[in-house]
Amino acid sequence: MKRLSKKKIILLSILTVIILLFFFLSTIVKNYLVNHSEELIGRKLEIAELHFNYAEVSVRVNGLCLYESNDADQFVSFNELYVNISPWKLISGEYSVSQIYLDGLNVSIIQDSVGFNFDDLLVSEEEIPDTVQANQESKTTKFSIYDIEIKNGYIAYFDKQKDNLLDLKNINLDLPLIAWDNQKSEMGVDFSIGGEGNVGINANVDHATERYMIDLKVTDINIKPFMAYIKDYIKISSMEGKMNTSLKINGSMIDFMDVFVKGSTSLQDFSLNDLEGKRFLAAKSTNVNLDSLNIGTSQYEIGKIVMEEPEIYATLFKENTNFERIFEPVMIVDTAELAKVEQDSLKQDQALFYAIDSVIVKGGLLQFSDKTLNRDFVYDIKDIALNLGRLTETSDNVPLSYSMNLNGGGKLKGSLNFNLQEVHDFNLRARLTGLELMSFSPYTEFYIARPITQGTFNYHCSIDMKPDHMDNQNNIKISEFDFGKKTKDPNTIKAPVRLALYLLKDQNDIIQFDLPVSGNPNEPDFKLGRIIWKTLMNFLVKTAAKPFGILGSITGTNPEDIETIQLNYTSVSLDDKEKSTLKDISEILQKKNELVFSFTQETDTKQERNYLILEDCVNDYFKSRSEEMPNLKSKKLENWANQSSEFRNYLVKDSTEVSKSLVELCFEKIGNVKANQMLDSLIKERNKEITSYLLDSLQVPQDNFIVKTADLRNLSDQQKKPKFRVEVSIK
């Protein structure tokens, strides 16, 4: 046998060692990395398999897992990583990778108040030598990476401060090329968020023009995980909804403001609940077409906005509203900061252009609750339909049509045209039909202490507003309107609103009147709603304060004849005219039996007493002569007495009384006690007479009238005439 030379044995041994080294290199490297990972990177590392392919110049890693600093929880893991290197390009000074394939990537990112769970793996700029940084800045690195593919990836982001988990599932990335000198780059990536959501991104970068184009598609993304960050701005307990978006984005790689966006976005099954778990905003769907959004030039053109079945739940409290409570965090703004923002906005708005093609609302719901009354008022406005025409910042005639169904019956529909350049330039038409008034009992109980038991409200309104003039026409018709019995609520409004409405009822139990209102918007205190309300209240107050105009029309009587029942001094019995007035009042009560008439007796007590004692003395005079007293009253009786010397002689007892007046002579004869008794008796008999006539002759129920006497000692001179002053009220 031929023996090998020493030289050949050495070469063969070296070759054998090299072959064995390459054969076991994968295992050696794997074991070294696993055993010394904490020394190298400060973390525990596990690798199931590591293989080098020397023919392909590639490396394959299977089952890698890098742990958290606690050596228990997984930080990064993957099923397989394959990297194929192109070493021949190193000759020209270029680092090149022909393929990167990564399958089953699993990353767990955790953030707390200190930072992220990977901060210890990062090298700070202070740790990088200045010479390395200088070389990096002065020399351009040539590189190229082809065929990058990531499949079945998963990234979990947990924010400890918010206690919120956001996970991205089924991440797939396809990137054909990344190179230092390539003119165009393409990338495709898609991943799932939550249970059903999916995000797809296709991007193209043109390095020659330094522009990028992104095609973004978002499908069924659940917005609930983002609630943790929204809660910093609004006070809510839950947020639901699914977002869908399709956008094409064209932007500059140099000027980040040079961005053009076009596409559409929608939000399905959206809802927000307040801190008490009560819903305050919701919508079945909201769809927005973005015709073009040019961020750089501030040109925003939005197409059609369609909202289906939106819901708003508004609550008014004594201190504020539920919206003020919910949006309190964003409403607390520093005054100086707000002034600066407004100033900056003003500068930006000078070049701003926006346009919205149309806004359509279908099947909306507004539920309003008022908790400022003695009991809660809850009202639903359903089937809200709105159609708003084209809207721009320079629009001088924006059309809006609307219709809605009101709580428990009734419908409101109309139109509005308004000018965005001038707030006091618009016209409104509204027609409200079949509104059930009983729903508003909490308000009438609060303001006038009576509930509404029935009634239907119809209202036609037109408002034509210009900067220097406003014309408002209101036609009101109320059918079968009635109040219930008085409640224990304190009256907030003392105006006789109930009486006015009752008086306005016609024979068919209908209240109908026109209420024209006008004003000048240039006046400092001009407020449209307040002017209309004030005009209405003034109308009702005047109606209640002067009811006899309406009451007189019922019987065809002069209103002044009903207001006062004139009497003659010393007369008790009613004459034909006085009885006729009472008959008219009786007829009015037959048609309006809820009214109560008050008859208040007034007179000049001094004059009345003078006539009484004169009449008594004349009566005694004729009795002494055994003659019948003439049928004379008050002034006529006084004239007769002054002309009758015989009567005067009858009263004069001695020469000391010659200079006294007839009244003085009669008073001495009658005496103060009897004179007062006669006056009291006259007043009582008058009250009794009118009461008896109303009850017995006219059959007027007792609860429909009141007969009383005024405070005669404190009457003004204008009131000192014998009469019954008539007033009207309602039961």
MARTORNU-476336 format. One line per field, with one value per residue (C-alpha): residue number from 1; residue in one letter; z, y, x. Coordinates in steps of 0.2 Angstrom, whole numbers, plus 5000, padded with zeros to 4 digits. Layout:
<nodes>
i [NUM  ...]
aa [A  ...]
z [Z  ...]
y [Y  ...]
x [X  ...]
</nodes>
This chain:
<nodes>
i [1  2  3  4  5  6  7  8  9  10  11  12  13  14  15  16  17  18  19  20  21  22  23  24  25  26  27  28  29  30  31  32  33  34  35  36  37  38  39  40  41  42  43  44  45  46  47  48  49  50  51  52  53  54  55  56  57  58  59  60  61  62  63  64  65  66  67  68  69  70  71  72  73  74  75  76  77  78  79  80  81  82  83  84  85  86  87  88  89  90  91  92  93  94  95  96  97  98  99  100  101  102  103  104  105  106  107  108  109  110  111  112  113  114  115  116  117  118  119  120  121  122  123  124  125  126  127  128  129  130  131  132  133  134  135  136  137  138  139  140  141  142  143  144  145  146  147  148  149  150  151  152  153  154  155  156  157  158  159  160  161  162  163  164  165  166  167  168  169  170  171  172  173  174  175  176  177  178  179  180  181  182  183  184  185  186  187  188  189  190  191  192  193  194  195  196  197  198  199  200  201  202  203  204  205  206  207  208  209  210  211  212  213  214  215  216  217  218  219  220  221  222  223  224  225  226  227  228  229  230  231  232  233  234  235  236  237  238  239  240  241  242  243  244  245  246  247  248  249  250  251  252  253  254  255  256  257  258  259  260  261  262  263  264  265  266  267  268  269  270  271  272  273  274  275  276  277  278  279  280  281  282  283  284  285  286  287  288  289  290  291  292  293  294  295  296  297  298  299  300  301  302  303  304  305  306  307  308  309  310  311  312  313  314  315  316  317  318  319  320  321  322  323  324  325  326  327  328  329  330  331  332  333  334  335  336  337  338  339  340  341  342  343  344  345  346  347  348  349  350  351  352  353  354  355  356  357  358  359  360  361  362  363  364  365  366  367  368  369  370  371  372  373  374  375  376  377  378  379  380  381  382  383  384  385  386  387  388  389  390  391  392  393  394  395  396  397  398  399  400  401  402  403  404  405  406  407  408  409  410  411  412  413  414  415  416  417  418  419  420  421  422  423  424  425  426  427  428  429  430  431  432  433  434  435  436  437  438  439  440  441  442  443  444  445  446  447  448  449  450  451  452  453  454  455  456  457  458  459  460  461  462  463  464  465  466  467  468  469  470  471  472  473  474  475  476  477  478  479  480  481  482  483  484  485  486  487  488  489  490  491  492  493  494  495  496  497  498  499  500  501  502  503  504  505  506  507  508  509  510  511  512  513  514  515  516  517  518  519  520  521  522  523  524  525  526  527  528  529  530  531  532  533  534  535  536  537  538  539  540  541  542  543  544  545  546  547  548  549  550  551  552  553  554  555  556  557  558  559  560  561  562  563  564  565  566  567  568  569  570  571  572  573  574  575  576  577  578  579  580  581  582  583  584  585  586  587  588  589  590  591  592  593  594  595  596  597  598  599  600  601  602  603  604  605  606  607  608  609  610  611  612  613  614  615  616  617  618  619  620  621  622  623  624  625  626  627  628  629  630  631  632  633  634  635  636  637  638  639  640  641  642  643  644  645  646  647  648  649  650  651  652  653  654  655  656  657  658  659  660  661  662  663  664  665  666  667  668  669  670  671  672  673  674  675  676  677  678  679  680  681  682  683  684  685  686  687  688  689  690  691  692  693  694  695  696  697  698  699  700  701  702  703  704  705  706  707  708  709  710  711  712  713  714  715  716  717  718  719  720  721  722  723  724  725  726  727  728  729  730  731]
aa [M  K  R  L  S  K  K  K  I  I  L  L  S  I  L  T  V  I  I  L  L  F  F  F  L  S  T  I  V  K  N  Y  L  V  N  H  S  E  E  L  I  G  R  K  L  E  I  A  E  L  H  F  N  Y  A  E  V  S  V  R  V  N  G  L  C  L  Y  E  S  N  D  A  D  Q  F  V  S  F  N  E  L  Y  V  N  I  S  P  W  K  L  I  S  G  E  Y  S  V  S  Q  I  Y  L  D  G  L  N  V  S  I  I  Q  D  S  V  G  F  N  F  D  D  L  L  V  S  E  E  E  I  P  D  T  V  Q  A  N  Q  E  S  K  T  T  K  F  S  I  Y  D  I  E  I  K  N  G  Y  I  A  Y  F  D  K  Q  K  D  N  L  L  D  L  K  N  I  N  L  D  L  P  L  I  A  W  D  N  Q  K  S  E  M  G  V  D  F  S  I  G  G  E  G  N  V  G  I  N  A  N  V  D  H  A  T  E  R  Y  M  I  D  L  K  V  T  D  I  N  I  K  P  F  M  A  Y  I  K  D  Y  I  K  I  S  S  M  E  G  K  M  N  T  S  L  K  I  N  G  S  M  I  D  F  M  D  V  F  V  K  G  S  T  S  L  Q  D  F  S  L  N  D  L  E  G  K  R  F  L  A  A  K  S  T  N  V  N  L  D  S  L  N  I  G  T  S  Q  Y  E  I  G  K  I  V  M  E  E  P  E  I  Y  A  T  L  F  K  E  N  T  N  F  E  R  I  F  E  P  V  M  I  V  D  T  A  E  L  A  K  V  E  Q  D  S  L  K  Q  D  Q  A  L  F  Y  A  I  D  S  V  I  V  K  G  G  L  L  Q  F  S  D  K  T  L  N  R  D  F  V  Y  D  I  K  D  I  A  L  N  L  G  R  L  T  E  T  S  D  N  V  P  L  S  Y  S  M  N  L  N  G  G  G  K  L  K  G  S  L  N  F  N  L  Q  E  V  H  D  F  N  L  R  A  R  L  T  G  L  E  L  M  S  F  S  P  Y  T  E  F  Y  I  A  R  P  I  T  Q  G  T  F  N  Y  H  C  S  I  D  M  K  P  D  H  M  D  N  Q  N  N  I  K  I  S  E  F  D  F  G  K  K  T  K  D  P  N  T  I  K  A  P  V  R  L  A  L  Y  L  L  K  D  Q  N  D  I  I  Q  F  D  L  P  V  S  G  N  P  N  E  P  D  F  K  L  G  R  I  I  W  K  T  L  M  N  F  L  V  K  T  A  A  K  P  F  G  I  L  G  S  I  T  G  T  N  P  E  D  I  E  T  I  Q  L  N  Y  T  S  V  S  L  D  D  K  E  K  S  T  L  K  D  I  S  E  I  L  Q  K  K  N  E  L  V  F  S  F  T  Q  E  T  D  T  K  Q  E  R  N  Y  L  I  L  E  D  C  V  N  D  Y  F  K  S  R  S  E  E  M  P  N  L  K  S  K  K  L  E  N  W  A  N  Q  S  S  E  F  R  N  Y  L  V  K  D  S  T  E  V  S  K  S  L  V  E  L  C  F  E  K  I  G  N  V  K  A  N  Q  M  L  D  S  L  I  K  E  R  N  K  E  I  T  S  Y  L  L  D  S  L  Q  V  P  Q  D  N  F  I  V  K  T  A  D  L  R  N  L  S  D  Q  Q  K  K  P  K  F  R  V  E  V  S  I  K]
z [5000  4995  5010  5009  5011  5026  5016  5009  5026  5033  5018  5020  5039  5036  5023  5035  5049  5037  5031  5049  5054  5040  5044  5062  5061  5061  5078  5085  5081  5087  5103  5105  5103  5114  5128  5127  5123  5139  5138  5120  5121  5139  5135  5135  5117  5111  5093  5088  5071  5062  5045  5033  5015  5007  4990  4990  5002  5013  5031  5038  5056  5064  5080  5087  5103  5112  5129  5140  5152  5165  5155  5156  5144  5125  5117  5098  5090  5073  5065  5051  5044  5027  5021  5004  5001  4985  4990  4972  4973  4987  4973  4968  4986  4987  5000  4992  4998  4985  4997  5014  5020  5037  5043  5060  5067  5084  5093  5110  5113  5130  5135  5152  5161  5159  5141  5130  5134  5120  5126  5134  5117  5109  5107  5112  5101  5116  5114  5096  5093  5084  5071  5066  5065  5054  5043  5041  5036  5024  5015  5006  5009  4994  4997  4989  4996  4984  4987  5005  5011  5028  5031  5046  5057  5073  5083  5100  5108  5126  5134  5153  5157  5147  5151  5132  5120  5101  5091  5072  5066  5049  5044  5026  5018  5000  4996  4979  4981  4993  4986  4988  4969  4963  4954  4960  4975  4977  4993  4998  5016  5024  5041  5052  5067  5080  5075  5058  5053  5039  5032  5015  5009  4992  4990  4976  4978  4963  4968  4953  4956  4975  4976  4984  4980  4993  4990  5007  5011  5028  5031  5046  5059  5076  5084  5102  5105  5102  5116  5128  5119  5115  5134  5137  5127  5131  5146  5139  5146  5129  5110  5097  5078  5062  5050  5032  5021  5004  5000  4987  4994  4983  4992  4991  5000  5003  5008  5020  5018  4999  5001  4990  4996  4987  4991  5004  5022  5032  5050  5053  5069  5079  5097  5111  5129  5144  5160  5167  5152  5144  5125  5119  5101  5088  5069  5059  5046  5040  5023  5017  4999  4998  4981  4984  4999  4995  5012  5005  4996  5009  4996  5003  4992  5000  4990  4997  5016  5020  5038  5041  5057  5068  5086  5098  5116  5124  5142  5150  5168  5179  5179  5161  5148  5146  5131  5141  5154  5141  5132  5147  5144  5127  5133  5146  5136  5142  5136  5130  5120  5113  5107  5098  5090  5084  5077  5068  5061  5054  5045  5038  5033  5022  5009  5014  5002  5006  4997  5002  4988  5000  5017  5018  5035  5035  5049  5063  5081  5093  5111  5122  5141  5152  5171  5176  5179  5194  5185  5170  5152  5139  5121  5105  5088  5075  5057  5055  5036  5031  5014  5014  4997  4991  5004  5002  5012  5000  4998  4999  4997  5005  5003  5017  5017  5032  5039  5056  5066  5083  5100  5100  5084  5074  5059  5056  5038  5029  5021  5025  5014  5023  5018  5025  5022  5032  5047  5046  5029  5028  5025  5034  5031  5044  5045  5061  5061  5073  5088  5104  5118  5132  5131  5137  5154  5163  5157  5160  5178  5181  5174  5177  5190  5178  5167  5149  5147  5129  5114  5096  5090  5072  5067  5051  5052  5040  5043  5030  5038  5030  5039  5042  5044  5050  5045  5054  5052  5064  5062  5077  5078  5094  5094  5109  5121  5140  5156  5171  5189  5198  5205  5220  5209  5212  5198  5189  5177  5185  5168  5165  5151  5154  5154  5138  5129  5136  5130  5113  5110  5098  5098  5090  5104  5093  5096  5081  5079  5068  5077  5066  5072  5065  5071  5066  5067  5069  5086  5100  5110  5095  5097  5086  5098  5112  5101  5095  5113  5120  5107  5110  5129  5127  5116  5129  5143  5134  5129  5148  5154  5142  5139  5136  5118  5115  5127  5119  5102  5109  5113  5100  5115  5117  5128  5139  5144  5151  5160  5172  5179  5183  5198  5205  5222  5235  5223  5227  5214  5196  5182  5164  5158  5173  5171  5152  5156  5168  5155  5143  5156  5159  5140  5140  5154  5145  5131  5142  5159  5165  5168  5184  5184  5199  5203  5215  5222  5222  5227  5235  5253  5258  5244  5245  5264  5261  5249  5261  5275  5264  5257  5275  5280  5265  5269  5287  5280  5269  5283  5295  5281  5278  5260  5248  5244  5226  5216  5216  5218  5222  5212  5208  5226  5231  5219  5225  5244  5240  5231  5245  5259  5268  5269  5275  5288  5293  5297  5306  5324  5330  5323  5326  5312  5298  5290  5290  5274  5271  5273  5290  5295  5290  5298  5314  5313  5308  5318  5314  5320  5309  5294  5294  5297  5282  5271  5277  5274  5256  5251  5258  5249  5233  5234  5239  5225  5211  5219  5220  5202  5195  5205  5205  5189  5177  5185  5185  5195  5212  5207  5191  5200  5215  5223  5235  5241  5237  5251  5250  5262  5251  5234  5222  5216  5199  5207  5218  5208  5212  5201  5201  5193  5183  5181  5173  5178  5175  5187]
y [5000  5017  5029  5047  5060  5070  5086  5077  5072  5089  5096  5082  5085  5104  5100  5088  5101  5114  5102  5097  5116  5120  5105  5109  5128  5130  5120  5129  5147  5142  5135  5150  5162  5153  5151  5168  5178  5187  5193  5199  5207  5205  5194  5175  5168  5151  5144  5127  5126  5136  5130  5138  5134  5137  5133  5146  5158  5158  5155  5148  5150  5140  5142  5157  5165  5181  5183  5198  5204  5193  5178  5171  5181  5180  5197  5191  5174  5167  5150  5153  5166  5163  5175  5173  5184  5189  5190  5194  5211  5215  5217  5233  5239  5235  5225  5214  5202  5192  5186  5188  5177  5178  5167  5167  5183  5186  5203  5209  5227  5234  5252  5259  5276  5273  5268  5252  5234  5235  5251  5241  5233  5250  5259  5277  5290  5293  5275  5277  5283  5300  5292  5280  5293  5304  5289  5286  5304  5306  5289  5283  5265  5255  5242  5232  5220  5209  5199  5204  5193  5192  5180  5176  5190  5195  5211  5215  5232  5234  5251  5248  5266  5265  5246  5244  5230  5233  5217  5216  5199  5189  5202  5199  5210  5209  5221  5217  5229  5241  5249  5264  5269  5261  5274  5266  5255  5245  5238  5228  5224  5218  5213  5210  5220  5213  5198  5204  5220  5220  5233  5233  5245  5246  5259  5265  5277  5286  5292  5302  5313  5311  5307  5292  5285  5274  5264  5261  5250  5247  5235  5232  5239  5239  5256  5250  5247  5266  5271  5271  5286  5295  5295  5308  5320  5315  5306  5290  5272  5263  5266  5254  5254  5247  5258  5256  5266  5267  5280  5285  5296  5305  5315  5323  5315  5332  5343  5333  5346  5342  5328  5324  5312  5305  5291  5287  5282  5275  5271  5257  5253  5268  5272  5282  5279  5292  5287  5281  5269  5279  5281  5299  5297  5283  5280  5265  5271  5287  5287  5301  5303  5313  5320  5328  5334  5345  5348  5359  5371  5370  5365  5352  5346  5333  5324  5317  5314  5302  5297  5283  5282  5294  5296  5310  5310  5327  5331  5348  5349  5364  5367  5362  5349  5331  5336  5349  5336  5323  5335  5344  5340  5348  5363  5368  5378  5392  5409  5415  5398  5399  5417  5412  5397  5408  5420  5406  5399  5416  5417  5400  5402  5417  5404  5390  5383  5369  5362  5349  5343  5338  5331  5319  5312  5298  5291  5301  5302  5316  5312  5327  5326  5342  5339  5357  5356  5349  5332  5326  5330  5317  5320  5310  5317  5303  5299  5315  5318  5332  5337  5350  5357  5362  5371  5381  5395  5408  5401  5415  5403  5386  5376  5364  5354  5344  5333  5324  5315  5321  5312  5303  5311  5327  5331  5345  5349  5364  5372  5384  5395  5403  5414  5409  5426  5435  5427  5438  5433  5418  5413  5399  5390  5378  5368  5359  5348  5337  5340  5332  5345  5333  5328  5346  5345  5345  5363  5369  5362  5371  5388  5389  5374  5365  5350  5349  5335  5337  5347  5347  5361  5367  5380  5388  5399  5410  5421  5432  5439  5453  5462  5477  5470  5454  5449  5434  5428  5415  5406  5396  5384  5374  5361  5353  5361  5359  5361  5349  5353  5364  5355  5359  5366  5384  5396  5402  5413  5424  5429  5423  5412  5399  5412  5420  5403  5399  5416  5413  5397  5399  5390  5375  5374  5380  5393  5402  5418  5426  5433  5445  5449  5462  5468  5475  5463  5478  5482  5476  5466  5458  5439  5431  5418  5430  5442  5429  5423  5440  5445  5429  5432  5450  5445  5432  5445  5458  5446  5441  5459  5464  5449  5459  5462  5443  5440  5454  5446  5430  5439  5453  5465  5481  5476  5491  5486  5470  5478  5488  5487  5505  5509  5524  5531  5523  5511  5493  5485  5481  5491  5484  5489  5481  5465  5464  5465  5451  5441  5443  5437  5422  5418  5419  5407  5394  5394  5395  5387  5387  5406  5415  5432  5443  5458  5470  5484  5502  5518  5535  5531  5550  5554  5538  5542  5560  5554  5541  5553  5566  5553  5547  5565  5569  5553  5558  5575  5568  5556  5571  5579  5563  5564  5552  5555  5559  5546  5555  5549  5556  5572  5575  5573  5585  5598  5597  5598  5614  5622  5617  5631  5621  5606  5617  5624  5607  5603  5620  5619  5636  5652  5644  5631  5644  5644  5626  5616  5603  5588  5595  5597  5580  5572  5580  5573  5556  5554  5546  5528  5527  5535  5521  5508  5513  5514  5496  5490  5497  5489  5472  5473  5477  5462  5451  5458  5454  5437  5432  5438  5427  5412  5412  5421  5417  5400  5404  5391  5398  5393  5404  5420  5430  5445  5456  5474  5483  5492  5507  5517  5517  5520  5532  5547  5539  5523  5533  5530  5517  5502  5484  5482  5466  5455  5438  5423  5405  5391]
x [5000  5006  5007  5002  5016  5017  5012  4996  4991  4992  4982  4969  4968  4965  4952  4944  4943  4936  4923  4919  4919  4907  4896  4894  4895  4876  4876  4891  4884  4866  4873  4884  4870  4859  4871  4879  4863  4862  4880  4877  4860  4855  4840  4837  4836  4830  4833  4826  4836  4849  4856  4868  4867  4884  4879  4865  4874  4859  4854  4838  4832  4817  4809  4817  4811  4818  4811  4807  4820  4811  4816  4798  4787  4790  4795  4799  4797  4795  4792  4805  4817  4826  4839  4848  4863  4871  4890  4896  4890  4902  4915  4907  4904  4886  4877  4864  4851  4841  4827  4820  4806  4799  4784  4774  4782  4775  4779  4773  4776  4772  4772  4771  4774  4793  4794  4794  4799  4812  4821  4835  4839  4842  4859  4858  4867  4879  4886  4890  4908  4909  4920  4907  4894  4906  4909  4890  4887  4901  4900  4884  4880  4876  4863  4849  4836  4825  4809  4805  4790  4782  4768  4756  4763  4756  4760  4752  4753  4748  4747  4748  4743  4727  4725  4722  4727  4728  4733  4737  4734  4738  4751  4757  4770  4776  4790  4799  4814  4823  4838  4849  4847  4831  4820  4803  4798  4783  4775  4760  4755  4739  4734  4719  4714  4702  4691  4685  4694  4707  4719  4727  4740  4748  4762  4772  4787  4794  4811  4814  4799  4801  4782  4773  4756  4746  4731  4723  4708  4701  4687  4677  4689  4681  4684  4682  4701  4703  4692  4706  4713  4697  4693  4707  4695  4677  4670  4663  4660  4659  4662  4656  4657  4665  4675  4678  4689  4695  4708  4721  4734  4747  4760  4777  4792  4800  4785  4774  4760  4759  4746  4731  4718  4703  4691  4677  4675  4661  4656  4644  4634  4642  4637  4644  4638  4641  4649  4632  4631  4617  4618  4620  4626  4623  4621  4617  4629  4638  4645  4657  4663  4680  4681  4697  4707  4722  4731  4744  4733  4719  4706  4694  4680  4668  4655  4639  4637  4624  4619  4606  4597  4607  4602  4605  4600  4601  4598  4596  4600  4599  4618  4622  4618  4624  4635  4644  4647  4654  4665  4671  4689  4690  4680  4692  4705  4717  4710  4727  4729  4712  4715  4731  4722  4708  4721  4731  4715  4710  4727  4724  4706  4711  4716  4704  4691  4679  4664  4651  4640  4626  4621  4607  4600  4588  4577  4585  4580  4582  4577  4576  4575  4572  4577  4575  4556  4546  4545  4556  4550  4555  4551  4555  4557  4558  4560  4570  4574  4586  4593  4606  4611  4629  4639  4654  4662  4655  4638  4625  4610  4611  4594  4588  4572  4567  4553  4551  4537  4534  4531  4515  4508  4511  4522  4534  4541  4547  4562  4576  4587  4602  4617  4634  4641  4627  4619  4604  4600  4588  4570  4561  4545  4538  4522  4518  4502  4493  4505  4498  4499  4497  4515  4520  4511  4527  4530  4512  4513  4529  4524  4505  4502  4490  4492  4486  4473  4470  4473  4480  4492  4494  4506  4512  4527  4537  4552  4560  4576  4587  4601  4590  4573  4564  4546  4538  4521  4513  4497  4491  4477  4473  4459  4450  4462  4459  4469  4467  4464  4477  4492  4502  4516  4521  4517  4533  4523  4510  4503  4485  4490  4476  4462  4468  4468  4451  4444  4451  4441  4427  4410  4419  4432  4445  4458  4465  4474  4488  4503  4514  4531  4544  4560  4577  4592  4604  4597  4609  4597  4589  4586  4573  4567  4565  4555  4543  4540  4538  4526  4516  4516  4511  4496  4490  4492  4482  4469  4467  4468  4455  4443  4427  4431  4430  4416  4406  4407  4399  4382  4385  4386  4396  4411  4409  4392  4398  4413  4402  4385  4380  4369  4359  4363  4352  4345  4344  4333  4340  4333  4330  4347  4356  4346  4350  4369  4367  4357  4372  4384  4373  4373  4392  4393  4382  4395  4410  4406  4424  4423  4420  4413  4417  4405  4413  4403  4410  4402  4406  4401  4400  4388  4378  4376  4371  4357  4351  4349  4341  4329  4325  4321  4310  4300  4297  4292  4279  4273  4271  4259  4250  4255  4263  4282  4286  4296  4312  4330  4347  4350  4332  4327  4341  4335  4318  4324  4334  4319  4306  4306  4293  4304  4319  4307  4303  4321  4326  4322  4328  4337  4355  4351  4346  4363  4366  4365  4351  4364  4369  4351  4347  4363  4358  4340  4346  4362  4378  4374  4358  4366  4380  4367  4357  4373  4378  4361  4361  4377  4372  4355  4363  4375  4360  4349  4362  4366  4347  4344  4359  4354  4335  4331  4345  4349  4368  4378  4385  4403  4402  4401  4407  4398  4408  4411  4427  4437  4426  4437  4452  4444  4452  4441  4439  4431  4419  4403  4389  4392  4397  4414  4415  4430  4432  4444  4444  4441]
</nodes>
